[in-house]
Amino acid sequence: MAPKKAATKEVAEKKETAVKEAVAKKPAEKKAPAKKTAVLKEQVVLQFGGKEMSTADIMKQVKAYWTKELKNKVGDMKSVTIYLKPEEGKAYFVVNEDVTGSIEL
């Protein structure tokens, strides 16, 4: 009986070796590229008294004031809060929680 057990063991080892070789030869499965999520495009437009201005336009004016009037770099802006006062035709802003100013709308 010993020869039969040895033969069975040998066959099992051959199968295991064949499986390992097949796995080694099998090309790596390619992962599907990650799906990109759609980017939400936001736009806020202020309309008042026959005028129209987007928040992007207002932010450009605040940055221009920050760089040209106050002689700072845009990179120095860490936070900006803008208060819109259409009845006055102005936008008031606070940059970095301590510098204030206003622009005409």
Secondary structure by P-SEA (a helix, b strand, c coil): caaaaaaaaaaaaaaaaaaaaaaaaccccccccccccbbbbbbbbbbcccccccaaaaaaaaaaaaccccccccccccbbbbbbccccccccccccccccccccc
